[in-house]
Amino acid sequence: MKKILLATVALVALGATVPALAADLGARRTYTKAPAYEATPIYNWTGFYIGGHVGGAFGGPNNVVAPGFASGNDGRFMGGVQAGYDYQFAPNWVMGLEANYSFLDTGSSFANRGLGSVTGRLGYTWGPAMLYAKGGYAWADSRFTNGFTGNAGRDGYTVGGGLEYMFTQNWSGKIEYQYYDFGNSTFLTPALVVGGFRNDEHTIKAGLNYRFNWGGPVVAKY
């Protein structure tokens, strides 16, 4: 009888202790699934491109062969093509080489009929945008037959800059200013020198490029 009584007391004490121990252990922890890996695309400027542009050409104040100079309007419509290659050599820096040619809307035999250039450029990019400067060799299609001599607007140099924006990995648009300088030219008659002038042009254009970025965008890992 005494043994039965002791066993009963022990069972009651055990029943009171177990819930308290369970409470001390605290609530069961829940584990959440780690978030899925997400890659951030970085626009890749490396690759070849081709495109076209439209804009306006404006001669310097003394440039008598500027488009429209004889008619009192030294500005003319221009349009042309460009092609080049860019190389992104650091996360935010791009260097490249570009060739372009622009046709000028002029019917005068005195005026420059076209402008061409081969330039290097250096740009700073953040995401899809790039701000750049450019400069190099320039050439004017003059074909003068009216007594012009000297440089006659052939070879010169050009400098400029612009902003380019990549809408997709294969398409980009740009706004660009470019200055052309072809040196001094002189107009002669059979008897004497009539006068000289500086053959220079200012151009503003908007362009669209198709980019052959076969590798696609670079992906940042983190």
Backbone as ProteinMPNN parsed JSONL, in Angstrom:
{"seq_chain_A": "MKKILLATVALVALGATVPALAADLGARRTYTKAPAYEATPIYNWTGFYIGGHVGGAFGGPNNVVAPGFASGNDGRFMGGVQAGYDYQFAPNWVMGLEANYSFLDTGSSFANRGLGSVTGRLGYTWGPAMLYAKGGYAWADSRFTNGFTGNAGRDGYTVGGGLEYMFTQNWSGKIEYQYYDFGNSTFLTPALVVGGFRNDEHTIKAGLNYRFNWGGPVVAKY", "coords_chain_A": {"N_chain_A": [[0.838, -1.206, 0.0], [1.906, 1.24, 0.815], [3.857, 1.515, -1.153], [2.312, 1.854, -3.458], [1.091, 4.306, -2.926], [3.345, 6.022, -2.9], [4.146, 5.798, -5.583], [1.993, 6.956, -6.887], [2.119, 9.632, -6.006], [4.552, 10.353, -7.169], [3.935, 10.236, -9.913], [2.038, 12.281, -10.144], [3.629, 14.498, -9.482], [5.432, 14.435, -11.624], [3.734, 14.949, -13.768], [3.106, 17.614, -13.276], [5.535, 18.839, -13.668], [6.445, 18.487, -16.331], [4.918, 20.21, -18.209], [5.931, 22.706, -17.363], [8.654, 22.518, -17.963], [8.443, 22.329, -20.723], [7.468, 24.849, -21.325], [9.685, 26.374, -20.604], [11.419, 25.785, -22.648], [10.706, 27.368, -24.78], [9.118, 28.833, -27.69], [8.766, 27.044, -30.755], [11.206, 27.423, -33.267], [10.904, 28.982, -36.493], [11.907, 28.584, -39.85], [12.806, 30.492, -42.648], [12.843, 30.418, -46.223], [15.767, 31.119, -48.07], [16.181, 34.148, -49.995], [15.741, 34.189, -53.558], [18.458, 34.127, -55.894], [19.44, 37.098, -57.433], [20.44, 38.683, -60.352], [22.073, 41.633, -61.395], [21.843, 43.42, -64.329], [24.458, 44.896, -66.258], [25.062, 47.395, -68.566], [26.693, 46.721, -71.576], [29.126, 48.216, -73.426], [30.965, 47.395, -75.251], [31.853, 46.583, -78.562], [31.03, 46.461, -82.141], [29.341, 48.975, -84.153], [26.798, 50.454, -86.253], [25.174, 53.207, -87.899], [22.956, 56.055, -88.375], [22.491, 59.637, -88.933], [21.022, 62.919, -88.452], [20.875, 66.487, -88.798], [22.121, 69.84, -88.352], [24.3, 72.141, -90.121], [26.576, 74.764, -89.6], [28.307, 77.562, -90.665], [31.48, 79.179, -89.84], [31.954, 82.683, -88.82], [33.289, 84.018, -90.939], [33.32, 82.339, -93.075], [33.064, 81.785, -96.31], [32.409, 79.606, -97.814], [30.614, 78.204, -96.414], [27.653, 76.243, -95.971], [24.919, 77.731, -97.529], [25.823, 80.332, -97.185], [26.005, 82.319, -99.223], [23.358, 82.968, -99.677], [22.627, 84.351, -97.471], [21.943, 82.846, -95.303], [23.505, 80.924, -93.086], [23.135, 78.328, -92.272], [22.444, 74.872, -92.794], [20.62, 71.902, -93.626], [21.767, 68.637, -92.693], [22.734, 65.235, -93.205], [23.664, 61.834, -92.618], [25.887, 58.986, -92.256], [27.364, 56.696, -89.865], [29.941, 54.661, -88.398], [31.541, 52.414, -86.124], [33.677, 51.325, -83.365], [33.549, 50.348, -80.001], [35.159, 49.994, -76.821], [34.846, 48.799, -73.636], [36.778, 49.366, -71.064], [36.962, 49.528, -68.346], [34.874, 49.553, -65.378], [33.406, 51.976, -65.7], [34.383, 53.325, -67.928], [34.868, 54.034, -71.379], [36.402, 53.574, -74.509], [36.838, 54.411, -77.98], [36.638, 54.161, -81.612], [35.616, 56.003, -84.415], [34.114, 56.476, -87.615], [32.645, 58.836, -89.794], [30.349, 60.254, -92.192], [28.848, 63.131, -93.577], [26.295, 64.424, -95.559], [25.72, 67.588, -97.047], [23.091, 69.887, -97.442], [23.159, 71.643, -100.022], [23.215, 73.575, -102.997], [25.16, 75.054, -104.128], [28.102, 75.747, -106.018], [30.195, 76.824, -104.682], [30.184, 76.047, -102.088], [30.983, 73.886, -99.253], [30.262, 70.494, -99.747], [30.088, 68.177, -98.35], [30.998, 66.58, -95.222], [33.493, 64.787, -93.59], [34.921, 62.501, -91.18], [37.383, 60.894, -89.085], [37.623, 59.715, -85.978], [38.85, 59.417, -82.621], [37.404, 58.488, -79.463], [36.505, 59.129, -76.059], [34.736, 58.007, -73.333], [32.588, 58.386, -70.436], [30.626, 56.261, -68.588], [27.492, 55.58, -67.033], [25.416, 53.192, -66.133], [22.948, 52.967, -68.603], [23.696, 55.282, -69.926], [26.078, 57.477, -71.552], [28.581, 59.884, -71.462], [30.666, 61.671, -73.62], [33.804, 62.654, -75.206], [35.365, 63.637, -78.287], [37.721, 63.505, -81.047], [39.836, 64.223, -83.919], [40.875, 63.416, -87.271], [39.674, 65.327, -90.089], [37.752, 65.866, -93.094], [36.797, 67.759, -95.946], [34.431, 67.786, -98.493], [34.791, 69.586, -101.126], [35.459, 70.339, -103.852], [36.11, 72.636, -105.446], [35.695, 74.895, -108.197], [36.033, 77.501, -108.801], [38.132, 79.353, -108.604], [39.283, 79.124, -106.078], [41.996, 78.61, -103.85], [44.925, 77.488, -102.011], [44.354, 75.758, -98.953], [41.788, 74.994, -99.621], [39.708, 73.801, -98.308], [40.024, 71.042, -97.77], [41.654, 68.995, -96.055], [41.681, 68.687, -92.464], [40.98, 69.214, -88.989], [38.934, 67.896, -86.306], [36.869, 68.359, -83.433], [34.807, 67.474, -80.644], [31.824, 66.463, -78.861], [29.4, 64.577, -76.924], [26.27, 63.042, -75.864], [25.253, 59.785, -75.273], [22.747, 57.271, -75.254], [21.7, 54.088, -74.239], [19.062, 52.358, -75.293], [18.226, 49.689, -75.518], [20.136, 46.614, -75.351], [21.074, 46.52, -77.919], [20.43, 48.861, -79.274], [21.048, 52.323, -79.514], [20.849, 55.846, -78.907], [21.974, 59.169, -79.795], [23.06, 62.544, -79.061], [24.935, 65.074, -80.486], [27.655, 67.382, -80.708], [29.868, 68.81, -83.075], [32.87, 70.231, -84.188], [34.458, 71.459, -87.071], [37.536, 72.221, -88.608], [39.187, 73.532, -91.316], [41.322, 75.104, -91.942], [42.904, 78.009, -93.507], [41.745, 79.516, -96.522], [42.096, 80.893, -99.833], [40.821, 83.219, -102.193], [41.331, 83.668, -105.588], [41.862, 85.789, -108.424], [42.699, 86.0, -111.923], [44.488, 88.135, -111.851], [45.005, 89.205, -109.256], [45.048, 88.804, -105.663], [41.996, 88.379, -104.126], [40.929, 87.932, -101.568], [41.028, 86.298, -98.301], [39.83, 83.592, -96.187], [38.54, 81.769, -93.371], [37.936, 78.372, -93.332], [35.642, 76.818, -91.691], [33.362, 74.806, -89.741], [30.419, 74.352, -87.771], [28.567, 71.776, -86.277], [25.501, 70.229, -85.351], [23.904, 67.342, -84.316], [21.604, 64.558, -84.286], [21.603, 61.106, -83.642], [21.228, 57.569, -84.422], [22.129, 54.346, -83.422], [22.878, 50.957, -84.27], [23.909, 48.251, -82.382], [26.282, 45.671, -82.34], [26.403, 43.725, -80.113], [27.321, 40.909, -79.344], [27.893, 39.428, -77.076], [26.067, 40.166, -75.14], [24.584, 41.707, -72.154], [26.753, 42.516, -69.399], [26.867, 40.797, -66.278], [26.421, 41.613, -62.97], [27.696, 40.15, -60.008], [26.693, 39.305, -56.775]], "CA_chain_A": [[0.0, 0.0, 0.0], [2.81, 2.383, 0.882], [4.515, 1.638, -2.458], [1.325, 2.392, -4.413], [0.927, 5.719, -2.599], [4.529, 6.732, -3.36], [4.141, 5.831, -7.047], [0.97, 7.923, -7.311], [2.676, 10.973, -5.758], [5.598, 10.597, -8.165], [3.289, 10.496, -11.207], [1.438, 13.626, -10.079], [4.719, 15.483, -9.536], [5.976, 14.423, -12.986], [2.761, 15.618, -14.63], [3.184, 19.062, -13.067], [6.847, 19.345, -14.078], [6.639, 18.43, -17.789], [4.492, 21.446, -18.879], [6.831, 23.812, -17.023], [9.858, 22.352, -18.756], [8.105, 22.645, -22.118], [7.362, 26.301, -21.428], [11.038, 26.932, -20.548], [12.124, 25.579, -23.919], [10.328, 28.43, -25.686], [8.374, 28.471, -28.899], [9.557, 26.409, -31.813], [11.68, 28.359, -34.288], [10.535, 28.731, -37.892], [12.971, 28.962, -40.782], [12.309, 30.948, -43.952], [13.708, 30.089, -47.356], [16.621, 32.224, -48.506], [15.668, 34.754, -51.231], [16.363, 33.704, -54.795], [19.576, 34.922, -56.414], [19.065, 38.046, -58.466], [21.591, 39.286, -61.019], [21.833, 42.976, -61.901], [22.528, 43.584, -65.609], [25.236, 46.1, -66.52], [25.112, 47.584, -70.007], [28.01, 46.449, -72.146], [29.347, 49.086, -74.568], [31.975, 46.827, -76.139], [31.345, 46.0, -79.803], [30.882, 47.28, -83.339], [28.023, 49.568, -84.363], [26.563, 51.259, -87.446], [24.001, 54.036, -87.669], [22.735, 57.236, -89.189], [22.263, 60.863, -88.178], [20.505, 64.117, -89.108], [21.16, 67.671, -87.999], [22.365, 71.088, -89.058], [25.682, 72.609, -90.249], [26.639, 76.22, -89.529], [29.667, 78.017, -90.926], [32.053, 80.223, -89.021], [31.508, 84.024, -89.235], [33.938, 84.477, -92.165], [33.444, 81.194, -93.977], [32.24, 82.04, -97.501], [32.001, 78.331, -98.4], [29.651, 77.547, -95.521], [26.379, 75.989, -96.644], [23.934, 78.796, -97.449], [26.418, 81.647, -96.894], [25.695, 83.271, -100.29], [21.953, 83.356, -99.595], [22.406, 85.045, -96.214], [21.591, 81.888, -94.254], [24.683, 80.058, -93.016], [22.785, 77.021, -91.731], [21.842, 73.957, -93.753], [20.336, 70.539, -93.174], [22.777, 67.63, -92.977], [22.384, 63.87, -92.846], [24.733, 60.937, -93.013], [26.053, 57.67, -91.652], [28.549, 56.501, -89.029], [30.258, 53.299, -87.982], [32.66, 52.452, -85.202], [33.895, 50.242, -82.401], [33.783, 50.787, -78.632], [35.707, 48.996, -75.895], [34.668, 49.176, -72.236], [37.979, 48.813, -70.428], [36.79, 49.62, -66.898], [33.426, 49.586, -65.125], [32.735, 53.202, -66.104], [35.11, 54.028, -68.985], [34.751, 53.462, -72.721], [37.141, 54.252, -75.566], [36.398, 53.889, -79.255], [37.055, 54.764, -82.877], [34.416, 56.18, -85.239], [34.178, 57.165, -88.904], [31.316, 59.277, -90.229], [30.269, 61.169, -93.33], [27.592, 63.876, -93.595], [25.958, 65.16, -96.775], [25.176, 68.903, -96.75], [22.039, 70.295, -98.373], [23.532, 72.871, -100.697], [23.349, 73.457, -104.442], [26.164, 76.012, -104.592], [29.415, 75.195, -106.366], [31.179, 77.423, -103.79], [30.04, 75.574, -100.704], [31.31, 72.509, -98.881], [29.137, 69.612, -100.052], [30.064, 67.077, -97.4], [31.998, 66.588, -94.155], [33.834, 63.46, -93.1], [35.903, 62.485, -90.085], [37.772, 59.664, -88.387], [37.938, 60.244, -84.652], [38.835, 58.605, -81.413], [36.553, 59.091, -78.438], [36.627, 58.613, -74.702], [33.476, 58.268, -72.657], [32.316, 57.942, -69.071], [29.289, 55.7, -68.622], [26.806, 55.135, -65.823], [24.242, 52.468, -66.606], [22.732, 53.021, -70.044], [24.085, 56.587, -70.469], [27.506, 57.73, -71.688], [29.014, 61.215, -71.846], [31.945, 61.429, -74.277], [34.502, 63.654, -76.011], [35.946, 63.018, -79.469], [38.568, 64.383, -81.842], [40.675, 63.528, -84.89], [41.038, 63.893, -88.647], [38.455, 65.741, -90.787], [37.883, 66.092, -94.529], [35.66, 68.45, -96.545], [34.202, 67.562, -99.923], [34.563, 70.926, -101.662], [35.513, 70.269, -105.315], [35.97, 74.001, -105.945], [36.066, 75.178, -109.591], [35.746, 78.922, -108.957], [39.271, 80.192, -108.281], [39.786, 78.968, -104.722], [43.303, 77.972, -103.77], [45.319, 77.21, -100.631], [43.854, 74.487, -98.434], [40.561, 74.723, -100.381], [38.729, 73.078, -97.505], [40.169, 69.588, -97.885], [42.043, 68.293, -94.826], [41.65, 69.495, -91.261], [40.781, 68.469, -87.75], [37.625, 68.052, -85.704], [36.694, 68.039, -82.01], [33.4, 67.549, -80.265], [31.381, 65.649, -77.735], [27.977, 64.293, -76.946], [25.649, 62.154, -74.889], [24.643, 58.621, -75.917], [21.905, 56.513, -74.323], [21.407, 52.753, -74.741], [17.68, 51.996, -75.005], [18.34, 48.254, -75.297], [21.528, 46.216, -75.517], [21.451, 46.625, -79.327], [20.06, 50.148, -79.865], [21.398, 53.512, -78.736], [20.668, 57.13, -79.562], [22.948, 60.154, -79.326], [23.032, 63.946, -79.451], [26.371, 65.355, -80.609], [28.194, 68.603, -81.314], [31.176, 68.568, -83.68], [33.466, 71.396, -84.851], [35.412, 71.12, -88.123], [38.4, 73.329, -89.02], [39.975, 73.158, -92.496], [42.365, 76.078, -92.166], [42.638, 79.207, -94.302], [41.697, 79.402, -97.977], [42.215, 82.18, -100.521], [40.135, 83.31, -103.466], [42.205, 84.366, -106.525], [41.507, 86.094, -109.805], [43.933, 85.894, -112.716], [45.397, 89.268, -111.681], [45.367, 89.547, -107.887], [44.363, 88.102, -104.574], [40.815, 89.112, -103.677], [40.792, 87.86, -100.116], [41.118, 84.992, -97.672], [38.807, 83.288, -95.199], [38.755, 80.531, -92.624], [36.921, 77.377, -93.673], [35.3, 76.014, -90.522], [31.95, 74.464, -89.635], [29.857, 73.824, -86.526], [27.45, 70.876, -86.578], [24.722, 69.632, -84.266], [23.173, 66.229, -84.923], [21.039, 63.463, -83.486], [21.881, 59.863, -84.35], [20.737, 56.284, -83.925], [23.098, 53.288, -83.702], [22.605, 49.549, -83.978], [25.129, 47.72, -81.776], [26.451, 44.221, -82.471], [26.932, 43.23, -78.831], [27.011, 39.481, -79.345], [28.044, 38.855, -75.738], [24.973, 40.548, -74.253], [24.976, 42.528, -71.014], [27.561, 41.957, -68.316], [26.023, 40.577, -65.089], [27.116, 41.823, -61.702], [27.431, 39.085, -59.035], [26.824, 39.73, -55.38]], "C_chain_A": [[0.867, 1.248, 0.0], [3.49, 2.611, -0.466], [3.581, 2.238, -3.491], [1.14, 3.888, -4.192], [2.107, 6.532, -3.083], [4.568, 6.852, -4.877], [3.149, 6.853, -7.561], [1.462, 9.354, -7.145], [3.728, 11.329, -6.797], [5.011, 10.931, -9.524], [2.667, 11.884, -11.239], [2.502, 14.701, -10.196], [5.303, 15.575, -10.934], [5.041, 15.148, -13.942], [2.799, 17.118, -14.477], [4.481, 19.654, -13.598], [6.993, 19.442, -15.584], [6.151, 19.685, -18.494], [5.418, 22.62, -18.597], [8.123, 23.731, -17.826], [9.611, 22.708, -20.209], [8.014, 24.146, -22.323], [8.728, 26.953, -21.432], [11.774, 26.787, -21.86], [11.782, 26.64, -24.95], [9.609, 27.906, -26.905], [9.307, 27.884, -29.942], [9.941, 27.423, -32.883], [11.218, 27.945, -35.674], [11.626, 29.275, -38.796], [12.352, 29.352, -42.118], [13.339, 30.631, -45.028], [14.498, 31.316, -47.786], [16.082, 32.802, -49.805], [16.443, 34.243, -52.441], [17.447, 34.66, -55.25], [19.085, 35.84, -57.528], [20.326, 38.688, -59.025], [21.202, 40.651, -61.571], [22.572, 43.16, -63.224], [23.266, 44.912, -65.695], [25.379, 46.223, -68.035], [26.541, 47.467, -70.514], [28.175, 47.266, -73.424], [30.342, 48.504, -75.565], [31.321, 46.224, -77.381], [31.306, 46.99, -80.946], [29.478, 47.866, -83.41], [27.989, 50.308, -85.696], [25.309, 52.08, -87.184], [23.918, 55.196, -88.633], [22.44, 58.442, -88.322], [21.662, 61.946, -89.069], [20.808, 65.297, -88.205], [21.34, 68.891, -88.857], [23.836, 71.454, -89.052], [25.666, 74.136, -90.337], [28.083, 76.663, -89.716], [30.139, 79.032, -89.918], [31.694, 81.598, -89.581], [32.111, 84.518, -90.54], [34.066, 83.385, -93.217], [32.508, 81.373, -95.175], [31.843, 80.751, -98.206], [31.116, 77.537, -97.444], [28.352, 77.314, -96.273], [25.41, 77.151, -96.441], [24.499, 80.172, -97.212], [25.993, 82.687, -97.931], [24.255, 83.765, -100.22], [21.621, 84.086, -98.3], [21.998, 84.129, -95.071], [22.71, 80.865, -94.166], [24.391, 78.71, -92.37], [22.086, 76.165, -92.77], [21.619, 72.596, -93.108], [21.479, 69.607, -93.567], [22.266, 66.264, -92.55], [23.472, 62.934, -93.323], [24.738, 59.636, -92.241], [27.308, 57.653, -90.803], [28.711, 55.025, -88.71], [31.463, 53.36, -87.056], [32.743, 51.238, -84.31], [34.19, 50.866, -81.047], [34.333, 49.638, -77.802], [35.574, 49.526, -74.481], [35.789, 48.537, -71.429], [37.96, 48.936, -68.91], [35.296, 49.722, -66.633], [32.719, 50.818, -65.662], [33.423, 53.954, -67.248], [35.037, 53.269, -70.304], [35.633, 54.267, -73.673], [36.749, 53.62, -76.901], [36.971, 54.648, -80.426], [35.831, 54.83, -83.771], [34.749, 56.911, -86.534], [32.776, 57.595, -89.283], [31.428, 60.203, -91.428], [28.882, 61.801, -93.355], [27.439, 64.594, -94.928], [25.314, 66.488, -96.372], [24.197, 69.317, -97.841], [22.393, 71.654, -98.968], [23.665, 72.611, -102.183], [24.417, 74.366, -105.004], [27.473, 75.316, -104.914], [30.516, 75.782, -105.499], [31.221, 76.728, -102.431], [30.593, 74.172, -100.512], [30.078, 71.64, -99.102], [29.019, 68.448, -99.074], [31.184, 67.205, -96.395], [32.226, 65.163, -93.683], [34.852, 63.539, -91.983], [36.187, 61.062, -89.638], [38.302, 60.112, -87.034], [38.052, 59.13, -83.616], [37.908, 59.272, -80.41], [36.748, 58.38, -77.111], [35.369, 58.996, -73.947], [33.445, 57.757, -71.228], [30.865, 57.491, -69.032], [28.779, 55.379, -67.231], [25.494, 54.503, -66.279], [24.113, 52.576, -68.113], [23.177, 54.329, -70.686], [25.601, 56.721, -70.541], [27.73, 59.159, -72.171], [30.421, 61.089, -72.419], [32.492, 62.673, -74.972], [35.174, 62.928, -77.166], [36.818, 64.022, -80.207], [39.423, 63.576, -82.8], [40.71, 64.213, -86.241], [39.693, 64.242, -89.272], [38.77, 66.016, -92.257], [36.619, 66.753, -95.055], [35.596, 68.135, -98.033], [33.811, 68.903, -100.537], [34.485, 70.941, -103.184], [35.334, 71.653, -105.943], [36.424, 74.107, -107.395], [35.939, 76.661, -109.866], [36.895, 79.817, -108.488], [39.779, 80.084, -106.869], [41.112, 78.211, -104.746], [43.648, 77.754, -102.304], [44.808, 75.843, -100.209], [42.602, 74.032, -99.182], [39.578, 73.844, -99.616], [38.855, 71.582, -97.531], [40.433, 68.926, -96.539], [42.004, 69.235, -93.631], [41.513, 68.628, -90.028], [39.37, 68.732, -87.232], [37.664, 67.668, -84.23], [35.218, 68.153, -81.689], [33.093, 66.687, -79.063], [29.883, 65.428, -77.8], [27.536, 63.4, -75.806], [24.951, 61.029, -75.647], [23.904, 57.803, -74.864], [21.514, 55.19, -74.962], [19.998, 52.351, -74.32], [17.545, 50.5, -74.72], [19.796, 47.892, -75.516], [21.993, 46.381, -76.96], [21.138, 47.972, -79.969], [20.439, 51.288, -78.929], [21.15, 54.754, -79.581], [21.641, 58.144, -78.999], [22.589, 61.552, -79.813], [24.472, 64.43, -79.406], [26.643, 66.71, -81.248], [29.575, 68.284, -81.875], [31.625, 69.825, -84.428], [34.516, 70.918, -85.844], [36.222, 72.37, -88.485], [39.3, 72.851, -90.155], [40.997, 74.225, -92.877], [41.924, 77.255, -93.024], [42.64, 78.888, -95.787], [41.692, 80.795, -98.579], [41.503, 82.12, -101.854], [40.964, 84.191, -104.404], [41.478, 84.681, -107.823], [42.781, 85.962, -110.625], [44.942, 86.995, -112.425], [45.843, 89.481, -110.244], [44.59, 88.684, -106.901], [43.195, 88.957, -104.101], [40.673, 89.061, -102.163], [40.895, 86.437, -99.611], [40.032, 84.809, -96.629], [39.18, 81.999, -94.49], [37.597, 79.593, -92.916], [36.672, 76.502, -92.448], [33.786, 75.854, -90.445], [31.628, 74.012, -88.202], [28.669, 72.943, -86.891], [26.801, 70.387, -85.284], [23.866, 68.548, -84.886], [22.648, 65.263, -83.874], [21.201, 62.185, -84.291], [21.3, 58.651, -83.66], [21.71, 55.204, -84.36], [22.516, 51.913, -83.413], [23.913, 48.915, -83.545], [25.151, 46.196, -81.856], [27.109, 43.67, -81.208], [26.565, 41.761, -78.67], [27.065, 38.88, -77.949], [26.906, 39.188, -74.794], [25.473, 41.358, -73.085], [25.855, 41.776, -70.038], [26.665, 41.833, -67.089], [26.869, 40.745, -63.843], [26.725, 40.743, -60.714], [27.647, 39.629, -57.634], [25.957, 38.869, -54.478]], "O_chain_A": [[0.594, 2.202, -0.729], [3.681, 3.754, -0.883], [4.008, 3.047, -4.315], [1.042, 4.653, -5.151], [1.92, 7.622, -3.624], [4.974, 7.886, -5.408], [3.413, 7.54, -8.548], [1.256, 10.193, -8.022], [3.794, 12.47, -7.255], [5.52, 11.809, -10.22], [2.759, 12.585, -12.246], [2.325, 15.69, -10.906], [5.638, 16.667, -11.392], [5.494, 15.878, -14.825], [2.55, 17.84, -15.442], [4.53, 20.835, -13.942], [7.607, 20.388, -16.078], [6.889, 20.216, -19.325], [5.669, 23.44, -19.48], [8.628, 24.744, -18.311], [10.462, 23.316, -20.858], [8.427, 24.663, -23.361], [8.955, 27.937, -22.136], [12.664, 27.583, -22.161], [12.52, 26.793, -25.923], [9.505, 26.699, -27.123], [10.495, 28.204, -29.987], [9.099, 28.191, -33.349], [11.141, 26.762, -36.003], [12.201, 30.327, -38.516], [11.494, 28.649, -42.652], [14.542, 30.583, -44.77], [13.957, 32.42, -47.856], [15.575, 32.056, -50.643], [17.626, 33.914, -52.358], [17.36, 35.865, -55.017], [18.398, 35.402, -58.451], [21.174, 39.174, -58.277], [20.126, 40.807, -62.148], [23.799, 43.067, -63.255], [22.753, 45.94, -65.253], [25.772, 45.269, -68.706], [27.47, 48.042, -69.948], [27.456, 47.044, -74.398], [30.539, 49.082, -76.635], [30.364, 45.456, -77.28], [31.517, 48.189, -80.763], [28.542, 47.334, -82.814], [29.025, 50.735, -86.205], [24.478, 51.709, -86.355], [24.699, 55.305, -89.578], [22.17, 58.309, -87.128], [21.782, 61.891, -90.293], [20.978, 65.138, -86.996], [20.789, 68.982, -89.954], [24.554, 71.13, -88.107], [24.853, 74.722, -91.051], [28.978, 76.197, -89.011], [29.342, 79.668, -89.228], [31.183, 81.688, -90.697], [31.508, 85.363, -91.201], [34.854, 83.516, -94.153], [31.304, 81.141, -95.068], [31.015, 80.789, -99.116], [30.895, 76.342, -97.64], [27.988, 78.117, -97.132], [25.112, 77.516, -95.304], [23.73, 81.119, -97.048], [25.656, 83.814, -97.569], [23.965, 84.877, -100.663], [20.459, 84.408, -98.054], [21.731, 84.608, -93.969], [22.86, 80.03, -95.057], [25.321, 78.015, -91.959], [21.247, 76.648, -93.531], [22.325, 72.197, -92.181], [22.082, 69.76, -94.629], [21.452, 66.158, -91.632], [24.135, 63.208, -94.324], [23.734, 59.235, -91.651], [28.205, 58.477, -90.983], [27.755, 54.25, -88.746], [32.307, 54.246, -87.183], [32.003, 50.267, -84.462], [34.985, 51.801, -80.949], [34.021, 48.471, -78.04], [36.122, 50.579, -74.154], [35.768, 47.339, -71.145], [38.893, 48.471, -68.255], [34.522, 49.953, -67.562], [31.553, 50.734, -66.046], [33.081, 55.106, -67.513], [35.13, 52.042, -70.346], [35.616, 55.498, -73.649], [36.377, 52.448, -76.956], [37.688, 55.636, -80.267], [35.087, 53.857, -83.889], [35.557, 57.84, -86.551], [31.822, 56.833, -89.125], [32.455, 60.846, -91.651], [27.873, 61.119, -93.181], [28.351, 65.292, -95.372], [24.471, 66.527, -95.475], [24.458, 69.115, -99.027], [21.964, 72.691, -98.462], [24.162, 71.563, -102.596], [24.579, 74.452, -106.221], [27.908, 74.417, -104.194], [31.653, 75.314, -105.552], [32.215, 76.831, -101.713], [30.669, 73.378, -101.449], [28.976, 72.005, -98.692], [27.97, 67.81, -98.984], [32.198, 67.851, -96.66], [31.28, 64.424, -93.411], [35.566, 64.533, -91.855], [35.363, 60.159, -89.787], [39.314, 60.808, -86.956], [37.44, 58.068, -83.729], [37.655, 60.473, -80.491], [37.105, 57.203, -77.052], [34.979, 60.163, -73.92], [34.168, 56.832, -70.858], [29.969, 58.25, -69.401], [29.539, 54.958, -66.359], [24.586, 55.189, -66.748], [25.073, 52.303, -68.834], [23.046, 54.475, -71.901], [26.324, 56.163, -69.716], [27.142, 59.589, -73.163], [31.287, 60.476, -71.795], [31.756, 63.61, -75.282], [35.516, 61.751, -77.051], [36.682, 65.232, -80.024], [39.711, 62.404, -82.555], [40.59, 65.434, -86.34], [38.694, 63.563, -89.034], [39.899, 66.352, -92.614], [35.509, 66.377, -94.678], [36.602, 68.214, -98.738], [32.65, 69.308, -100.478], [33.544, 71.498, -103.748], [34.52, 71.833, -106.848], [37.415, 73.49, -107.785], [35.759, 77.065, -111.015], [36.652, 80.93, -108.022], [40.634, 80.875, -106.472], [41.317, 77.302, -105.549], [42.77, 77.825, -101.444], [44.822, 74.892, -100.991], [42.377, 72.834, -99.357], [38.711, 73.213, -100.219], [37.856, 70.893, -97.327], [39.519, 68.352, -95.945], [42.26, 70.432, -93.763], [41.884, 67.454, -90.03], [38.7, 69.671, -87.664], [38.401, 66.766, -83.831], [34.471, 68.847, -82.38], [33.989, 66.243, -78.345], [29.188, 66.018, -78.627], [28.311, 63.053, -74.915], [24.155, 61.282, -76.551], [24.367, 57.658, -73.733], [21.046, 55.166, -76.101], [19.752, 52.043, -73.154], [16.839, 50.096, -73.796], [20.61, 48.76, -75.832], [23.198, 46.384, -77.21], [21.543, 48.209, -81.107], [20.192, 51.235, -77.725], [21.232, 54.716, -80.808], [22.091, 58.011, -77.861], [21.913, 61.726, -80.827], [25.162, 64.227, -78.407], [25.966, 67.128, -82.187], [30.362, 67.581, -81.241], [30.862, 70.408, -85.199], [35.359, 70.082, -85.517], [35.658, 73.451, -88.648], [40.071, 71.904, -89.998], [41.483, 74.246, -94.009], [40.732, 77.473, -93.24], [43.445, 78.082, -96.255], [41.328, 81.765, -97.914], [41.563, 81.115, -102.561], [41.271, 85.334, -104.064], [40.598, 83.939, -108.26], [43.858, 85.822, -110.046], [46.128, 86.831, -112.712], [46.977, 89.907, -110.026], [43.649, 87.967, -107.24], [43.376, 90.114, -103.722], [40.327, 90.068, -101.544], [40.855, 85.484, -100.39], [39.384, 85.777, -96.23], [40.029, 81.238, -94.955], [36.431, 79.959, -92.77], [37.413, 75.551, -92.201], [33.031, 76.65, -91.002], [32.444, 73.384, -87.527], [27.851, 73.325, -87.728], [27.467, 70.167, -84.273], [23.173, 68.794, -85.873], [23.159, 65.163, -82.758], [20.96, 62.179, -85.499], [20.932, 58.69, -82.486], [22.083, 55.14, -85.532], [21.769, 51.722, -82.454], [24.917, 49.019, -84.249], [24.187, 45.521, -81.495], [28.247, 43.204, -81.248], [25.624, 41.414, -77.956], [26.352, 37.917, -77.667], [26.781, 38.559, -73.743], [26.661, 41.674, -73.015], [25.727, 40.564, -69.866], [25.793, 42.675, -66.878], [27.904, 40.097, -63.686], [25.54, 40.437, -60.582], [28.632, 40.309, -57.347], [25.934, 39.075, -53.264]]}, "name": "protein", "num_of_chains": 1, "seq": "MKKILLATVALVALGATVPALAADLGARRTYTKAPAYEATPIYNWTGFYIGGHVGGAFGGPNNVVAPGFASGNDGRFMGGVQAGYDYQFAPNWVMGLEANYSFLDTGSSFANRGLGSVTGRLGYTWGPAMLYAKGGYAWADSRFTNGFTGNAGRDGYTVGGGLEYMFTQNWSGKIEYQYYDFGNSTFLTPALVVGGFRNDEHTIKAGLNYRFNWGGPVVAKY"}
